[in-house]
Amino acid sequence: MELVILTGMSGAGKSIAVDFLEDLGYFCIDNLPPQLLSNLVRTFTAGQGGEGFGVRKAAFVIDVRSAEFFNGTIQALHELDDEHIPYRIIFLDCQDQILISRYKQSRRNHPMGEKIGIVQALADERARLAPLRNMATQVIDTSGLTPRQLRDYLYRQLGDGSGLDERLSVLVESFGFKYGIPADCDEVMDVRFIPNPYYDEKLRPFCGLDQEIREVVLAHPETQTFLAKTLDLLTFVLPYHLREGKVRFTVGVGCTGGRHRSVALAEEVAARLKTAGYRVLVEHRDIDKDPRYKLSRQA
């Protein structure tokens, strides 16, 4: 399991970092009392009956909000060391004047500032965090970073080096226009211009997941041109959507009933995007909407 301990100054951007880690597939727990750390890691690793819980990546936020519990942080990390559990500590830092400005803008109280001013609270927090900062794998100064720049930096640190960009997932969803366009589509591809297998009585009982439909739909020259142009469009725009912070992009592929052409082409678009290095999910919203098809397939 990949284990990240996220810590740092209050107001330095930990909440933004947690959101991003969740987008990357990390199981995140915020404001964890450190005394629970080693037990949680063992639980995630072993699971019930030794079968595990499927947690491949976990991130725990530990900082001064845990009050007196925070005193047990170093001991908790030593317990992980004793059990040979690897982890990395990411410490988010920031200049005091920037932190003060952020607190003024947010109008929130510093977690240690209940009875003292913000300047003294920051000084006390730095003193408490100093041992943890010295142990950090990475110290990130967020003073001049925008949220997007912080996300990019974290991705460079936590990327697996495979060349695949895990920050963005693409959902390719087939549908039938007769049932309406899905509400969450970012791009809609209308494939009703392709000859419809529905009008061939021998093909009608099949769907776009069947080889019989796939072969007919993909055999048209205009289908191949459409696929090439669609892939060209998507591979052009997706990096720019990612640049703007988008983590899920939905492509709708629609035909009349959402059973034949759109299903076959959604599968093909998804396969080509996977080859291009994107994380892709496929859904077929309307594939079983018409009960006539169910009856014919059962027969």
N, C-alpha and C positions, 0 to 999 in steps of 0.2 A: 504494500500500500504506500502511495506517495503521501507523505505527511508534511503539512506546512503549519508552522506556528506564526501567526500574524500578530504583530504588536507594534507599539510606537506611541507617539504623542497624540493626545486627544485633539482632534481637529486636523490631523495630518492626512486624512483620506482613507481611513480603515473601512468605513462603510462602503465607499465606492469600490475599494479593493475586494471586499467580500462579495458584492454583487457580481463583479467580474469573475471571481473564482467560481461562483455558482454557475455562471454561464459556461465556464470551462469544464464543468462536471464534477467539481469538488463538493463533497458533503461538508457544509459549513455549520459551525456552532459558534455563536457570538457570545462574548463575555463569559467564558468558561472558567469556573473556579479551578485553578491548576491542580488541586488535589485529586480531581477526577480524571486527569489527563491519561495516565497510564492504564487505568481500568477501561476507559472508553476505547483506547487504541487496541487493547487486547480483545475487547468485545467485538470491535469491527473486524479484527483480523481473524479471530477464531469463529465467531458466530455461534448460533445454537447448534449443539451436537457436532461442532467442528466443521460445519458446512459453510460458514461464512455468510455475510449479509450482502455480498456483492459490492462493498464499498472499496473501490480501487483508489480513490483520491479523497483525502480529508483535510480540512483546514480549520484550525481552532484559533479564535481571537482571544488573547489573554492580555489584559492591560489593567490600569489602576482602578477601573470601575469595580473590580472585584473586591475592593477595600482591603480588609485584613487578610482575606484569602490570598491576595497577591504575594504575600510573604513566602508562600510555599512554591513559588514558580521555579526557582533554581533547583530545589529538591525534586520537583516533578520531572524536570528535564534530566536530572542525573539518573532517575529511575528508568527513563527511556534508554539512556546510555548503558546502564547496567544490563538491560535486557536486549541490547544490540538492535534497537529499533531506530532506523535512520530517519532523520527529519531535517528540515531547513527552517531557519528563523528569518523572517522578513520583517525588518524594522522600518516603519515609516516615520521620518523626521521632518521637521519644518522650522523655519526661523520664527522666533518669538513674535516679532512684529506682524508677520503674516498670520500667525495663529490668533493673535489678539484681534486683528481685523476680521478674521473669519468668525470669531465668537461675537463680535459686535454686529456683524451682518445677520448671523443666525439667531441672535438673542437667546442663546442657550447658556446654561451655567456649566462651568468647568466641573468635572466630577470631584475635584479636590478643592473647589472654590466656594464651598458653602459658607465658611466663616472667615475667609481671607480674600484678598484681591486677586485678580487674574494673573498679575505679574508674579506674585509669590506662589500662586498655585502652579504655574508653569515651571518655576524653579524647583519646587518640591517634586513635581512629577518627573522632571529630568533626573533628579537625584535618585528616585526610586527605580527608574527604568535603566539607569546607567549599567548595572551588571548584565542585564538582558541585552542591551545595545552592544556591549563588548563581545557577547556570544553570537551576535547575528551573522547569518550567512550573507545577507545583503542588507545594506542600509540605503534607503531611497529617500533623498531629500525632495519633498513635493512642493517646496516653496514656489518654484516657477513652473510647475507642471499643470496643465489642464487635465480634467478627468480622462480625456481621450489619450493624452500622452502617458498618463499613469497606467492605463490599460495596456498600451503598446509596450511599455517597459516591462510590466509584469509578464506579458506574453513572451517576450524575449527571454525572460528568466526561467519561465516555467514550461515553455514549449518543449516537446519531446524530440525535436530535431529531425522529425520524419519528413518535413517539408509540407505536411498537411496543415491547413489553418483551421484549428479547432474552435476558433471564436465564432464562426458563422455556420449555422446549419440551414439546409435548404429543404423545404417540404414541397414535393411535387404532388399535386392533388388533382385527380381526374374528376370530372363532374359532367352532368347533363344540363344544358341551358334550359331545358323544359322545367327543371326543378330550381332554377335560380343560380346565380353566381355566388360561390362561397364568399362570406363576408370578410375573410382575413387575407384575400389574395393581394399580393403586391404587383404581380404581373399576370395577365390573363391571355392565354393562347387559344384562339378559336380555330379548331381543326375541322370544322364542318365543310370546308372546301374539298376535303379528300373524299373520294367515292365511298359510300356507306355500305358496309357488308350486310347491314340489316335487310337490304332488298334481295339478297340471295337467300332463298329459303333453306338451303343446306347449311349456310353459315349462321343464320339467325340465332339458333340456340346457343352458340358459343359466345365467349366474351374475349376481351382483349388480352387476357392472361393465357388463352389457348393458342397453340402454335398455328392452328388453322387461320385465325384472325390476324395474328401477328404477321404471317407471311404475306397475306393479301394486302394489308395496310402498308407494310414497309416496301412492297414491290413497286409502288407508284413512284415515278421520278420526282414528282412534286413533293412527296413525303420526304425524300432524302434531302432535297433542297431546303425544305422547311426545317428539318432537324439541324442541318449545318448552320443555317442562319440563326436559329434559336440558340444554339450553343454559343455561337459567336457573340450574340447579344448578351447572354447571361454571364459569360466569362468576362465580358467587358464591364458590366454594371456592378457585379457582385463585390469586387474589391472596393468600389467607391461607397457602396452601402455599408460595408464593413468599416471603412474609414469614418463614416458618420455615426458609428456606434451601434449599428443594427446587428443583432445576433441571431435572428430568425427571418428567413426570406421565403415567402410562399409563392409558388408558381402554380397557377390554375390552368389545366388543360381541358378544354371543354368541347364536347360534340353534342349531338341532339339529345340523346338519352343517357350518356355517361357510361356506356357499357362496352362499346366496341372500339372505335377509333381513339377516343380520349384515353382509354385504359392502356391500349398498346403503346401509344405515343408517350404517355406519362412514364411508363416503364423504360422506354428507350431514352427519354430525356434524362431520367434519373441515372441510368447506367452510364451515360456519357459524362454527366457531371461528376460521378464518382471517379471515373477515369481521369478527370481533370483535377482531382484532389480535394473535392468538397465532401463534407458530411451530408448525406442525403437520406431523407425519409420519403416513403411513398404511401399515399392513401388513395383509395378509390371510393369516393363518397356514394355514388349512385349505382354501383355495379349490380346490386340486387334489388333495385327499386321496383322494377316491373315484374309482377308475379307470373306473367306469361313465360318469362325466361326460366324461372325456377321450375315450373311444371314441365316444360319441354326438356330440361336437363335431367330431371328425375326420371322422365319416361325413357 
